[in-house]
Structures are given as structure tokens and as C-alpha cells.
Amino acid sequence: MSISDWKRTIYAILALPACLGGPEVRRRLARRCLGAEPRRGAVLASAAAFPIAALIWFLVWRITTYGLFWDDATANESWGGPSLAGAWIVHFFCALGMAVPCMWLLRPLTRRQVRTP
């Protein structure tokens, strides 16, 4: 997972709403996030990439805030429990196992949305 993969997730989250903003908004977003020019009619690829990027950012948010949702009453039922540290580590690696393939899927979807030099 490189910085360009994270930029791709940001682009995938914002590309679908940017379609509503018009071609100038899409152009600025593609230049800023991917350093490329957007293609015309890439709405289908944007719609496919959006839920994948949303899942990645949900996983990041959920893992970083995992301790806020910790309940000692159900700690024994948690994966990696009964300690918060053990549960955090197990859930982190589960999320990582989901985020890496999702980022891999975003590569062709974002490539389909922009013109490569």
C-alpha cells in the first residue's frame, strides 16, 4: 500500500460526486489526486469504485476508533479478546486483509477513469 493507493481511494470517493460538479471539477480532482486528465463518460467506473473506496475508509475509521466501542461485558466474545490490545490487533489484521485486495481492485477502476500519459 503506497501513497498512490491512498490517493486512489480519495479520488474514488470523490469522483462520483465530482461528476455532478461538471468537467472542471473532475479535471481538478483528477489532476490533484492522480496527476492525469479525466476521461469522458467514466461514470460507470466511478460508480463501481465508490463503494470499494467507502469500504476502505470505513475499515480505517473503525479500526482507529475500535477502543471507543470496547465493552468489557462482551470482551470474551471478541476476536482476539479478552484484552483490548489483542482484539485490536486481530481486527487490524482482518481489516488489512480486506483493504489490500480492495486497493488492488481500485487500480484498474481508477485507471479506467483517467487518461494515462
C-alpha positions as CSV (number, residue, x, y, z in Angstrom):
1,M,0.0,0.0,0.0
2,S,1.7,3.1,-1.2
3,I,0.7,6.8,-1.1
4,S,-0.6,6.5,-4.6
5,D,-3.0,3.8,-3.4
6,W,-4.4,6.1,-0.7
7,K,-4.7,8.9,-3.3
8,R,-6.7,6.5,-5.5
9,T,-9.1,5.8,-2.6
10,I,-9.6,9.6,-2.1
11,Y,-10.2,10.0,-5.8
12,A,-12.6,7.1,-5.9
13,I,-14.7,8.6,-3.0
14,L,-14.8,12.0,-4.6
15,A,-15.1,11.1,-8.3
16,L,-18.7,10.2,-8.3
17,P,-19.9,13.4,-6.6
18,A,-17.5,15.3,-8.8
19,C,-19.4,14.1,-11.9
20,L,-22.3,16.3,-10.6
21,G,-19.9,19.3,-10.4
22,G,-19.1,19.3,-14.1
23,P,-16.0,18.7,-16.2
24,E,-13.8,21.4,-14.5
25,V,-14.4,19.9,-11.0
26,R,-13.5,16.4,-12.4
27,R,-10.4,17.8,-14.1
28,R,-9.1,19.4,-10.9
29,L,-9.8,16.3,-8.9
30,A,-8.0,14.0,-11.3
31,R,-5.0,16.3,-11.6
32,R,-4.7,16.7,-7.9
33,C,-5.2,13.1,-6.8
34,L,-3.8,11.1,-9.8
35,G,-1.9,13.6,-11.9
36,A,-3.9,12.8,-15.0
37,E,-6.7,14.1,-17.2
38,P,-10.2,12.5,-16.7
39,R,-11.9,10.6,-19.5
40,R,-15.4,11.4,-20.7
41,G,-18.2,9.1,-19.6
42,A,-16.4,7.4,-16.8
43,V,-19.5,7.5,-14.6
44,L,-19.9,3.7,-14.5
45,A,-16.3,3.2,-13.4
46,S,-16.8,5.9,-10.7
47,A,-20.0,4.2,-9.5
48,A,-18.1,0.9,-9.2
49,A,-15.1,2.4,-7.4
50,F,-17.1,4.4,-4.9
51,P,-18.4,1.5,-2.6
52,I,-14.9,-0.1,-2.7
53,A,-13.2,3.1,-1.5
54,A,-16.0,3.7,1.0
55,L,-15.3,0.2,2.5
56,I,-11.6,1.0,2.8
57,W,-12.2,4.3,4.6
58,F,-14.9,2.6,6.8
59,L,-12.3,0.0,7.8
60,V,-9.7,2.7,8.6
61,W,-12.2,4.6,10.7
62,R,-13.5,1.5,12.5
63,I,-10.0,0.2,13.4
64,T,-8.8,3.6,14.6
65,T,-11.9,4.1,16.8
66,Y,-12.1,0.4,17.9
67,G,-11.3,1.2,21.6
68,L,-14.2,3.6,21.8
69,F,-16.6,0.8,21.2
70,W,-15.0,-1.7,23.6
71,D,-17.3,-3.3,26.1
72,D,-15.8,-5.3,28.9
73,A,-19.0,-7.3,29.2
74,T,-18.6,-8.8,25.8
75,A,-14.8,-8.9,25.7
76,N,-14.7,-12.7,25.9
77,E,-16.7,-13.0,22.7
78,S,-14.5,-10.6,20.7
79,W,-12.0,-12.0,18.3
80,G,-8.6,-11.6,19.9
81,G,-10.2,-10.9,23.3
82,P,-10.4,-10.8,26.3
83,S,-7.9,-7.9,26.1
84,L,-8.5,-4.7,24.1
85,A,-4.9,-4.9,22.7
86,G,-5.5,-8.5,21.4
87,A,-8.8,-7.6,19.9
88,W,-7.4,-4.5,18.3
89,I,-4.5,-6.5,16.7
90,V,-6.8,-9.3,15.4
91,H,-9.3,-6.8,13.9
92,F,-6.5,-4.7,12.4
93,F,-5.1,-7.7,10.5
94,C,-8.6,-8.7,9.4
95,A,-9.2,-5.1,8.1
96,L,-5.8,-5.1,6.4
97,G,-6.7,-8.4,4.7
98,M,-9.7,-6.7,3.3
99,A,-8.2,-3.3,2.5
100,V,-5.3,-4.6,0.4
101,P,-7.4,-6.5,-2.2
102,C,-9.8,-3.6,-2.3
103,M,-7.0,-1.2,-3.1
104,W,-5.8,-3.7,-5.7
105,L,-9.3,-3.6,-7.3
106,L,-9.3,0.2,-7.3
107,R,-6.2,0.4,-9.6
108,P,-8.0,-0.7,-12.8
109,L,-11.2,1.2,-11.9
110,T,-9.4,4.5,-11.4
111,R,-7.2,3.8,-14.5
112,R,-10.4,3.5,-16.5
113,Q,-11.5,6.9,-15.3
114,V,-8.4,8.9,-16.4
115,R,-6.1,9.1,-19.5
116,T,-2.7,7.7,-18.8
117,P,0.2,9.6,-20.2
